[in-house]
């Protein structure tokens, strides 16, 4: 989370200085990927919490290997 917070701060600073193209690049290349990764982790955690321990670990292992 710290890295995404720093990237967001950089995007805001660059936007304030009228370097919108740089802000867009940072947002598309780095911040969007961070958001997707966090979303994927949240979904996996939710799935694990809703399953029995052994089954949840097995399915998580299968998804991570795919």
N, CA, C and O atoms as a GROMACS GRO file, in nm:
protein
  264
    1UNK      N    1   0.083  -0.119   0.000
    1UNK     CA    2   0.000   0.000   0.000
    1UNK      C    3   0.087   0.125   0.000
    1UNK      O    4   0.049   0.227  -0.058
    2UNK      N    5   0.200   0.119   0.062
    2UNK     CA    6   0.286   0.237   0.071
    2UNK      C    7   0.330   0.281  -0.068
    2UNK      O    8   0.333   0.400  -0.098
    3UNK      N    9   0.366   0.184  -0.153
    3UNK     CA   10   0.412   0.215  -0.288
    3UNK      C   11   0.300   0.282  -0.369
    3UNK      O   12   0.325   0.380  -0.439
    4UNK      N   13   0.179   0.229  -0.360
    4UNK     CA   14   0.069   0.288  -0.436
    4UNK      C   15   0.037   0.428  -0.385
    4UNK      O   16  -0.002   0.516  -0.462
    5UNK      N   17   0.052   0.449  -0.254
    5UNK     CA   18   0.029   0.583  -0.198
    5UNK      C   19   0.132   0.682  -0.252
    5UNK      O   20   0.098   0.796  -0.286
    6UNK      N   21   0.258   0.639  -0.260
    6UNK     CA   22   0.362   0.726  -0.315
    6UNK      C   23   0.338   0.756  -0.462
    6UNK      O   24   0.357   0.869  -0.506
    7UNK      N   25   0.295   0.656  -0.537
    7UNK     CA   26   0.265   0.678  -0.679
    7UNK      C   27   0.149   0.775  -0.695
    7UNK      O   28   0.152   0.863  -0.781
    8UNK      N   29   0.047   0.760  -0.613
    8UNK     CA   30  -0.067   0.850  -0.620
    8UNK      C   31  -0.025   0.993  -0.586
    8UNK      O   32  -0.070   1.087  -0.650
    9UNK      N   33   0.060   1.010  -0.487
    9UNK     CA   34   0.111   1.142  -0.451
    9UNK      C   35   0.191   1.203  -0.566
    9UNK      O   36   0.180   1.322  -0.593
   10UNK      N   37   0.271   1.121  -0.633
   10UNK     CA   38   0.349   1.169  -0.747
   10UNK      C   39   0.258   1.212  -0.860
   10UNK      O   40   0.282   1.314  -0.924
   11UNK      N   41   0.153   1.135  -0.886
   11UNK     CA   42   0.057   1.170  -0.991
   11UNK      C   43  -0.010   1.303  -0.959
   11UNK      O   44  -0.025   1.387  -1.048
   12UNK      N   45  -0.050   1.323  -0.834
   12UNK     CA   46  -0.114   1.448  -0.796
   12UNK      C   47  -0.019   1.566  -0.810
   12UNK      O   48  -0.059   1.672  -0.858
   13UNK      N   49   0.106   1.550  -0.769
   13UNK     CA   50   0.204   1.656  -0.779
   13UNK      C   51   0.230   1.692  -0.925
   13UNK      O   52   0.234   1.810  -0.960
   14UNK      N   53   0.248   1.592  -1.008
   14UNK     CA   54   0.273   1.617  -1.150
   14UNK      C   55   0.153   1.683  -1.216
   14UNK      O   56   0.170   1.770  -1.301
   15UNK      N   57   0.034   1.643  -1.178
   15UNK     CA   58  -0.086   1.705  -1.234
   15UNK      C   59  -0.093   1.852  -1.198
   15UNK      O   60  -0.134   1.935  -1.280
   16UNK      N   61  -0.054   1.886  -1.077
   16UNK     CA   62  -0.055   2.025  -1.032
   16UNK      C   63   0.044   2.110  -1.111
   16UNK      O   64   0.024   2.230  -1.123
   17UNK      N   65   0.149   2.052  -1.162
   17UNK     CA   66   0.251   2.127  -1.236
   17UNK      C   67   0.229   2.118  -1.386
   17UNK      O   68   0.321   2.146  -1.464
   18UNK      N   69   0.111   2.080  -1.429
   18UNK     CA   70   0.072   2.076  -1.570
   18UNK      C   71   0.153   1.976  -1.652
   18UNK      O   72   0.173   1.995  -1.772
   19UNK      N   73   0.199   1.872  -1.589
   19UNK     CA   74   0.265   1.764  -1.661
   19UNK      C   75   0.167   1.647  -1.671
   19UNK      O   76   0.196   1.536  -1.626
   20UNK      N   77   0.054   1.674  -1.729
   20UNK     CA   78  -0.054   1.576  -1.733
   20UNK      C   79  -0.014   1.449  -1.807
   20UNK      O   80  -0.058   1.340  -1.771
   21UNK      N   81   0.067   1.462  -1.909
   21UNK     CA   82   0.108   1.343  -1.983
   21UNK      C   83   0.189   1.248  -1.895
   21UNK      O   84   0.175   1.126  -1.905
   22UNK      N   85   0.272   1.304  -1.810
   22UNK     CA   86   0.351   1.221  -1.719
   22UNK      C   87   0.262   1.159  -1.612
   22UNK      O   88   0.279   1.042  -1.576
   23UNK      N   89   0.168   1.236  -1.563
   23UNK     CA   90   0.075   1.184  -1.463
   23UNK      C   91  -0.007   1.070  -1.522
   23UNK      O   92  -0.029   0.969  -1.456
   24UNK      N   93  -0.053   1.086  -1.645
   24UNK     CA   94  -0.130   0.980  -1.711
   24UNK      C   95  -0.046   0.854  -1.729
   24UNK      O   96  -0.094   0.743  -1.707
   25UNK      N   97   0.080   0.872  -1.769
   25UNK     CA   98   0.170   0.757  -1.786
   25UNK      C   99   0.187   0.681  -1.655
   25UNK      O  100   0.174   0.559  -1.651
   26UNK      N  101   0.216   0.754  -1.548
   26UNK     CA  102   0.235   0.689  -1.418
   26UNK      C  103   0.108   0.617  -1.373
   26UNK      O  104   0.114   0.506  -1.320
   27UNK      N  105  -0.004   0.681  -1.395
   27UNK     CA  106  -0.131   0.622  -1.353
   27UNK      C  107  -0.160   0.494  -1.431
   27UNK      O  108  -0.200   0.393  -1.373
   28UNK      N  109  -0.141   0.499  -1.561
   28UNK     CA  110  -0.170   0.382  -1.644
   28UNK      C  111  -0.073   0.269  -1.621
   28UNK      O  112  -0.113   0.152  -1.615
   29UNK      N  113   0.055   0.300  -1.607
   29UNK     CA  114   0.157   0.196  -1.599
   29UNK      C  115   0.176   0.138  -1.459
   29UNK      O  116   0.210   0.020  -1.446
   30UNK      N  117   0.154   0.216  -1.357
   30UNK     CA  118   0.186   0.170  -1.222
   30UNK      C  119   0.066   0.164  -1.129
   30UNK      O  120   0.041   0.062  -1.065
   31UNK      N  121  -0.009   0.271  -1.120
   31UNK     CA  122  -0.119   0.277  -1.024
   31UNK      C  123  -0.229   0.179  -1.061
   31UNK      O  124  -0.284   0.111  -0.974
   32UNK      N  125  -0.263   0.170  -1.189
   32UNK     CA  126  -0.368   0.078  -1.231
   32UNK      C  127  -0.330  -0.066  -1.199
   32UNK      O  128  -0.414  -0.145  -1.156
   33UNK      N  129  -0.204  -0.101  -1.218
   33UNK     CA  130  -0.157  -0.237  -1.186
   33UNK      C  131  -0.165  -0.263  -1.036
   33UNK      O  132  -0.202  -0.373  -0.994
   34UNK      N  133  -0.132  -0.165  -0.955
   34UNK     CA  134  -0.142  -0.180  -0.810
   34UNK      C  135  -0.287  -0.206  -0.769
   34UNK      O  136  -0.314  -0.292  -0.686
   35UNK      N  137  -0.379  -0.131  -0.828
   35UNK     CA  138  -0.521  -0.147  -0.795
   35UNK      C  139  -0.568  -0.286  -0.835
   35UNK      O  140  -0.640  -0.351  -0.759
   36UNK      N  141  -0.529  -0.333  -0.954
   36UNK     CA  142  -0.568  -0.467  -0.998
   36UNK      C  143  -0.512  -0.575  -0.906
   36UNK      O  144  -0.581  -0.670  -0.872
   37UNK      N  145  -0.388  -0.559  -0.865
   37UNK     CA  146  -0.325  -0.658  -0.777
   37UNK      C  147  -0.392  -0.662  -0.640
   37UNK      O  148  -0.417  -0.770  -0.586
   38UNK      N  149  -0.422  -0.547  -0.585
   38UNK     CA  150  -0.489  -0.540  -0.455
   38UNK      C  151  -0.628  -0.602  -0.464
   38UNK      O  152  -0.669  -0.675  -0.374
   39UNK      N  153  -0.700  -0.574  -0.573
   39UNK     CA  154  -0.833  -0.631  -0.593
   39UNK      C  155  -0.826  -0.783  -0.602
   39UNK      O  156  -0.908  -0.853  -0.542
   40UNK      N  157  -0.729  -0.834  -0.675
   40UNK     CA  158  -0.713  -0.979  -0.688
   40UNK      C  159  -0.682  -1.043  -0.552
   40UNK      O  160  -0.739  -1.147  -0.518
   41UNK      N  161  -0.595  -0.982  -0.474
   41UNK     CA  162  -0.563  -1.034  -0.341
   41UNK      C  163  -0.685  -1.033  -0.250
   41UNK      O  164  -0.706  -1.127  -0.173
   42UNK      N  165  -0.765  -0.927  -0.257
   42UNK     CA  166  -0.886  -0.920  -0.174
   42UNK      C  167  -0.984  -1.030  -0.210
   42UNK      O  168  -1.047  -1.089  -0.122
   43UNK      N  169  -0.996  -1.059  -0.339
   43UNK     CA  170  -1.086  -1.167  -0.382
   43UNK      C  171  -1.037  -1.302  -0.332
   43UNK      O  172  -1.116  -1.385  -0.286
   44UNK      N  173  -0.906  -1.326  -0.340
   44UNK     CA  174  -0.850  -1.452  -0.292
   44UNK      C  175  -0.870  -1.467  -0.142
   44UNK      O  176  -0.903  -1.576  -0.094
   45UNK      N  177  -0.849  -1.361  -0.067
   45UNK     CA  178  -0.868  -1.365   0.078
   45UNK      C  179  -1.013  -1.396   0.113
   45UNK      O  180  -1.040  -1.475   0.203
   46UNK      N  181  -1.106  -1.334   0.042
   46UNK     CA  182  -1.248  -1.358   0.065
   46UNK      C  183  -1.282  -1.504   0.038
   46UNK      O  184  -1.356  -1.566   0.115
   47UNK      N  185  -1.230  -1.558  -0.071
   47UNK     CA  186  -1.255  -1.699  -0.103
   47UNK      C  187  -1.200  -1.790   0.006
   47UNK      O  188  -1.267  -1.886   0.046
   48UNK      N  189  -1.081  -1.761   0.054
   48UNK     CA  190  -1.021  -1.843   0.160
   48UNK      C  191  -1.102  -1.838   0.288
   48UNK      O  192  -1.118  -1.940   0.356
   49UNK      N  193  -1.154  -1.721   0.321
   49UNK     CA  194  -1.230  -1.706   0.445
   49UNK      C  195  -1.362  -1.782   0.440
   49UNK      O  196  -1.415  -1.821   0.544
   50UNK      N  197  -1.414  -1.803   0.320
   50UNK     CA  198  -1.544  -1.869   0.306
   50UNK      C  199  -1.534  -2.020   0.288
   50UNK      O  200  -1.636  -2.087   0.271
   51UNK      N  201  -1.413  -2.076   0.292
   51UNK     CA  202  -1.394  -2.219   0.271
   51UNK      C  203  -1.328  -2.282   0.392
   51UNK      O  204  -1.272  -2.215   0.479
   52UNK      N  205  -1.336  -2.415   0.395
   52UNK     CA  206  -1.263  -2.489   0.497
   52UNK      C  207  -1.114  -2.472   0.470
   52UNK      O  208  -1.073  -2.450   0.355
   53UNK      N  209  -1.033  -2.483   0.572
   53UNK     CA  210  -0.890  -2.456   0.562
   53UNK      C  211  -0.822  -2.537   0.452
   53UNK      O  212  -0.756  -2.479   0.365
   54UNK      N  213  -0.836  -2.667   0.453
   54UNK     CA  214  -0.768  -2.752   0.355
   54UNK      C  215  -0.812  -2.724   0.213
   54UNK      O  216  -0.728  -2.712   0.124
   55UNK      N  217  -0.943  -2.713   0.191
   55UNK     CA  218  -0.995  -2.688   0.058
   55UNK      C  219  -0.954  -2.550   0.009
   55UNK      O  220  -0.916  -2.535  -0.108
   56UNK      N  221  -0.961  -2.451   0.095
   56UNK     CA  222  -0.923  -2.315   0.056
   56UNK      C  223  -0.777  -2.306   0.016
   56UNK      O  224  -0.743  -2.242  -0.083
   57UNK      N  225  -0.692  -2.370   0.092
   57UNK     CA  226  -0.548  -2.369   0.060
   57UNK      C  227  -0.522  -2.441  -0.071
   57UNK      O  228  -0.440  -2.396  -0.152
   58UNK      N  229  -0.590  -2.553  -0.094
   58UNK     CA  230  -0.573  -2.628  -0.217
   58UNK      C  231  -0.615  -2.544  -0.338
   58UNK      O  232  -0.541  -2.536  -0.436
   59UNK      N  233  -0.733  -2.482  -0.332
   59UNK     CA  234  -0.781  -2.402  -0.444
   59UNK      C  235  -0.695  -2.278  -0.467
   59UNK      O  236  -0.672  -2.240  -0.582
   60UNK      N  237  -0.648  -2.217  -0.360
   60UNK     CA  238  -0.558  -2.102  -0.374
   60UNK      C  239  -0.429  -2.144  -0.444
   60UNK      O  240  -0.381  -2.075  -0.534
   61UNK      N  241  -0.375  -2.257  -0.404
   61UNK     CA  242  -0.253  -2.308  -0.466
   61UNK      C  243  -0.276  -2.334  -0.615
   61UNK      O  244  -0.190  -2.302  -0.697
   62UNK      N  245  -0.390  -2.390  -0.650
   62UNK     CA  246  -0.421  -2.417  -0.791
   62UNK      C  247  -0.433  -2.288  -0.871
   62UNK      O  248  -0.384  -2.281  -0.984
   63UNK      N  249  -0.495  -2.186  -0.815
   63UNK     CA  250  -0.511  -2.057  -0.885
   63UNK      C  251  -0.377  -1.988  -0.903
   63UNK      O  252  -0.352  -1.928  -1.007
   64UNK      N  253  -0.291  -1.995  -0.803
   64UNK     CA  254  -0.162  -1.928  -0.813
   64UNK      C  255  -0.070  -1.998  -0.912
   64UNK      O  256   0.017  -1.934  -0.971
   65UNK      N  257  -0.088  -2.126  -0.932
   65UNK     CA  258  -0.006  -2.200  -1.029
   65UNK      C  259  -0.053  -2.177  -1.172
   65UNK      O  260   0.025  -2.195  -1.265
   66UNK      N  261  -0.178  -2.140  -1.190
   66UNK     CA  262  -0.233  -2.121  -1.326
   66UNK      C  263  -0.182  -1.996  -1.391
   66UNK      O  264  -0.218  -1.966  -1.505
   0.00000   0.00000   0.00000
